[in-house]
Amino acid sequence: APVFTFLALRALSTSCAVLLAEIDVHRSWSPIGADRFYNLVNNKFYDGNSFFRVVPNFVVQFGITGDPQVNAVWQSANIPDDPKTGHSNAKGTIVFANAGPNTRGTQLFINVNDNAYLDAMGFTPFGVVKGEGMDAVATIESKYGETPDQGRIQNEGDGYIKPTFTNPPLDSITKATIKPATAVHAASLQEGNVAPVSEAAPPIPVHHFKHTHAPAPVVY
């Protein structure tokens, strides 16, 4: 059983249907990452996010909103790395992308293969997609691969995404919701482990998590 379960990514809107994927979050794996994720979901950051990078047998990546003003607020609101706890980038795990040490912000990826070689590069899983949820993840549109420009998504949002990727459109998250708090989650809130999100948060470098066929991915 998960140590800490509170989040469900609901209704991944694919080109075929509205599907459901739930994520079990294990705070003990990556407490800082889990808390950031909770805050982002609680503040509806991921609602409407497009899956802008879909690399078969590697990752599905998302975490830039369609609103450039929201992106600007979060652009340098990075969180420090979590210590390694021995959990690997196995198939189905969800992880924050980064641009180097202590640069995790809002971008996430789901491993759609066992990518253990990422473990030594600071990519720390904080949860795992439950059961049949990976069937939903497998249907996410992959036609555009790594073509969408992350910089333009940051700066132009849906004004770039919607008219550029039309046949088919990029798949997106309809709504991300939090399940009722568990006793563990309630305790973490009381201890102040989950910081409230401020609208005045400082403006996060673009997290270009780049996959190559080299022995390790390039992160720039």
N, C-alpha and C positions, 0 to 999 in steps of 0.2 A: 504494500500500500504506500502511496506517496506520503512523504512527511508533511507536505503542505500543498493542498489542492484548493485553488480558488478561482481559476480562470477558465472561461470557455470562449474560444473564438467561434462565433456562431454565424452560420449562413455564409459560407464562402460562395459568392455569386460567380459561378462559372458560366461559360457560354452554353452549357448543356442544361443546367438546373441550379436550384439553390440547395446547397449541400451544407452539412454540419461537420465541423471538426472541433473537438474539445482538447484542451491542453491541461495536463496535470503539471502544476508548478511545484518544484521541490526547493523550498527556500534554503535548505541545508546545502544544496549543491552550489548555489551562487546567491547569497543573501542580498547583496547590493543590486545585482541584476534583477532578481525577483521583485524587489521593492520598486525599482524603476518601472518594470513592466506593469506592476499593479497600478501605480500612479498614472501611467500613460493610458491604460485601458479605462481606469476610473474616470479619466478626463476626456474620454471618447477620442483620443488621438488617432487610434487605428481605424475608426469608422470611415469607410469609403476609400481606404488605402488600396492602391493598385499593386499587384504583384509585378514589379517592373523588371525583375531579373529571374528567369526560370531556365536553369541549366540542367537538362536531363541527367540523371545518375549523379548529380552533385548537390545543388541547393535550389530552393525557392526563396527569394528575398523580397522584403517589403519594409515599410517603415518611413516613408516620406509622404506627407499629406498632399492633397490636391490644392491646399491653400498656402501660397507663398508667405503670407504674413505669419501663419502658425509655424511654418518651417523656420523662418527667421528668428522667432523667439527661442526655438530649441537649438539653433545652429551651433552654439558652443556650450550648451549645458551638458557637459560630459560627466560621466561617473568614473570613479577609480576601478581598477581591475579587482576581481575577486581572487582570492588564493585558490590554487588548484585543489580540488577535493577528490580527484581520481575518477571523475565521470567523463566518459569519452564522447566525442562527436559521432555517436551512433545514429543509424537511420531512425528518423522520427524525432530526434531531439531538436529543441529550439534554442537559438543562441543569438547573442548580440553581435552584430558585425562591428569591426573597429578599423581604425586607420593607424594602429600602433598602440603602445602602452597607454592605458588610462584615457581612451578616446571613445568609449562606448556612449552612445547617445540614444537614438530612437530606432535605428535600423536593425532588423532581425532577419535571420534566415532559418529555414527548416532544412535539416539534412535529409535528403532523399536517398542517401546511400550511406554506408559506413565510411566516414571520413576521419579516421583516427589520426591521420597525419596532421590535422589541424590542432590537435590537443596541445602540442608543444609551442604553438604560436599565440597562445593567450585567448583562444576561443573557448569560453566556459559555458557549457549547457546549463540552463536553469529549469528546464522542463521537457516534457515529451508529449507528443500527440498521442491521444488515446486510441487504441484499437482500430476501428474502421475509419477513423479520421484520416488516416494516411491514404485511404481510397479516394477521399475528397481532394486531398493535396495532389494526388497523382493526376487528377483531371484538370488542374490549373493550366491555362493556355501557355504553351511553350514556343509558339511560332517565332516570337521576336527575340528569344534567347537573351543576349546581353546588349541588344541594340538600344533600348531606351537610355537616354542620356540622363544620368543621375543629377548632374549639375543643372540641367534645364528643368527637371522635375522640381528640384529645390526652389529654383527662382521663378518658374512659371506655373508650376502645379498642373491642374487639370486643363489650363489654357494651352499647355503643350501636349499632355497625354491624350485628351479626348479627340482633337482633330487629327492627330498624327497616327494613332493606332486604332484603326476602324474596322478592319476586315481580317480577323475578328477584333473586337476591342480587348484591351487588357482585362483579365479577370481581377476582381477586387473583393475586399471584405465588406459585406453589407453592414455588419454590426459586431462589435466585440463586447462581451459582457462579463461581469464578475459574478460567480456563484456566491450564495450566502456565505458569510465569513465563518470559518471554523474557529474552534477555541484557540488553536495555534495562531491563526491570523489575528484574532482579537487581542491576544497577548502581545503580538508584535506591534500592533497599533498603540497599545497602552505604553509600551516601552519606548515609543518614539522611533521605532525602526523604519517606519514608512513615512517619509517626509511629505508634507502636502506640496502640491504643485503650485507654483506661483505664476500668475500671468506675467509677472515682471521678470521672469527668468532671463538671464543674460542671453543675448543673441548667440553650433555644433559643426565642426568642419564636415564637409560632405564625406560620408563614409563609403569610399569606393572599395568594396570587397571584391577583388578581381580574381577570377579563377583562370588558371592557365593549365596547359598539359605538362608543365614543369613539375619537378618533384614536390614543390610547395606552391601555394597560390601567392600572387603578388597583391599586397595590400597597399594602396596609395591614396 
